[in-house]
Amino acid sequence: MSNRRLRSQETISSHRKVAMQYVNTTHLAFSKQVRGPSSRSKLACKQCRDRHVRCDQQQPCGICRRRNIRCSHGDDILFTALQWKPDKETAYEQRLSPVRIAGFVDETLQVSQLYHVLPHDVTHDNLVVSKTNNKGYIFSPASHTEVAAPITNEKDAFYLARYTDIIGPRFDMFDSTSRYFSLALPRMALSNRLVLLSCLACAARQYSLVTDRGHHDALVYYNEALKTLYERLNDSGHEEATFASCLLIAHCEMVESKASDWNLHLKGTGELVMMHHWNGRSGGLAQAGFWIYYRMIILASLASGMSAAVNLGQLLPLGYFPNPTGEWTLDAWQSKVVHLLGTTHRFWARIRNHHHHHHHHQDDTDTALDKLTAEWTSLGDQLLRHQSQAPAMCHALSVIPAANDNDDDISPFESVRYVNGPVSAAWQMLHTAYLVHTLSQPTPRAARLTLLSSSEVANKALSYARMIVANSIANRCTIAWANAVQLLTMAGQCLVDVKERQACFRALENIQHHTGWNTRVNMETLSAIWRRATIDGGGVSDLGRLLYITWMGDEVVVS
């Protein structure tokens, strides 16, 4: 194996291997005593455990098949998340000291400094389009595959059912046709241990967050998934199933971590994407995974106010879109929305970077501004054109004017309902792209606050922010809600009216209650920003200052 591949694999797996070394029983009430490091597998069958022999953890396992006996997984197993130590530690592992944690890893800059990210050039010329099923994992849900034995363990079956009912549809939000994460992955999980553990970990994590039960199961599945992922990444190749598993494991890590740490969880997966040139036209599971990763990395950047963990300039060309000969298909139109939001976000980052490099000089020349303005105008035209080309099923089903009522429980926004959660989520992302585009209008740095305070720009931005928040209130769908937290956080920053802010908070609280996504930090962020934008320490916020804070992100200094 080449050094480049080994280093890339270490990059992908480094942040995952530090997770789940010990469980702190002070915070976890599953057991009053946690046994020390053990070599016994938590997913070994009951027959192998009773005979004290090594189980290959398949279903049925090889030993039971050779003995021609029933292979079962008893429900009386005491699951304990134990420290995993490979037989031979790598040089990387020797650099890590034992860490005692009580949950899922919330990475820090100290951990991220252990990464070694490889540069990789991506151009239109080296895009790879997968046309054959050479790994056995790119297939349509209806294609012929060998039937694997079903799960017989009741606990595993329970969580796999939750995966197919809840987690898979979330990932397939913009893939209504093939639905690889809902239909293909569960079948693949029956014969692929890594996929199975990743699905179970994701489902158990969601279950523990919404019910406050099953924390132990989530930690055990997560720990085993990390171990298996590390082993798989040291193999000679990475199939698309490994990519899908990386996304599921990242979801487990991100669901309750701070948005500012999301990039750390996604960075390694991006290296895998770039190394294999998986893209928006790869076909099959790789293409589905690419769009999910694309969506995750953009949302992470929007929520954190920072640049993306990977170079969007390299990622954007991979989102290939041919011009449709007729009407856009629903999935293609939704994916193009993601692409446009990514393009708009990258323009926003470039504008901010341009200001950062030129704010000490008087060389914000007319030529430079003219070029940026022309690009900004073209981007706005693309947004308008794509909106006008929305398929018929994407149009609103009902539009109810905002109620003139003082009741705090009644939404102060216009209520627009769409046919389902994925369609409402696409509109929410498109309106976010409009909001980012409005805030990013090119202007000299010294004139930015003046521009954002102008009635034309401020009212337009406020209108888009209201649409984004109103969408989550009117369309109560958990699939869309799981995608909305970061969008609501950005839009909420632009709200001035107290009732509108309260409505945004209620939406975030409902999302956490029904989906498990941690929104507490988002609400704290909004409260802090609203306080910073108050006029003379009073209770009234200035809209222009709010928009300026939103545009600048972490760099903001408002005099």
NORFENFEN-V611673 format. One record per run of one state. SS is the DSSP state (H for helix, E for strand, C for the rest). FROM is the first residue (numbers start at 1). TO is the last residue. If there is no record, write none. Layout:
ss=SS from=FROM to=TO
ss=SS from=FROM to=TO
This chain:
ss=C from=1 to=2
ss=H from=3 to=17
ss=C from=18 to=22
ss=E from=23 to=23
ss=C from=24 to=45
ss=H from=46 to=51
ss=C from=52 to=61
ss=H from=62 to=67
ss=C from=68 to=90
ss=H from=91 to=94
ss=C from=95 to=100
ss=E from=101 to=101
ss=C from=102 to=108
ss=H from=109 to=112
ss=C from=113 to=123
ss=H from=124 to=126
ss=C from=127 to=153
ss=H from=154 to=171
ss=C from=172 to=179
ss=H from=180 to=189
ss=C from=190 to=192
ss=H from=193 to=211
ss=C from=212 to=214
ss=H from=215 to=233
ss=C from=234 to=239
ss=H from=240 to=254
ss=C from=255 to=258
ss=H from=259 to=276
ss=C from=277 to=283
ss=H from=284 to=304
ss=C from=305 to=311
ss=H from=312 to=316
ss=C from=317 to=329
ss=H from=330 to=358
ss=C from=359 to=365
ss=H from=366 to=388
ss=C from=389 to=391
ss=H from=392 to=394
ss=C from=395 to=397
ss=E from=398 to=400
ss=C from=401 to=414
ss=E from=415 to=417
ss=C from=418 to=420
ss=H from=421 to=439
ss=C from=440 to=444
ss=H from=445 to=453
ss=C from=454 to=454
ss=H from=455 to=474
ss=C from=475 to=477
ss=H from=478 to=492
ss=C from=493 to=497
ss=H from=498 to=515
ss=C from=516 to=519
ss=H from=520 to=532
ss=C from=533 to=533
ss=E from=534 to=534
ss=C from=535 to=540
ss=E from=541 to=541
ss=C from=542 to=542
ss=H from=543 to=555
ss=C from=556 to=559
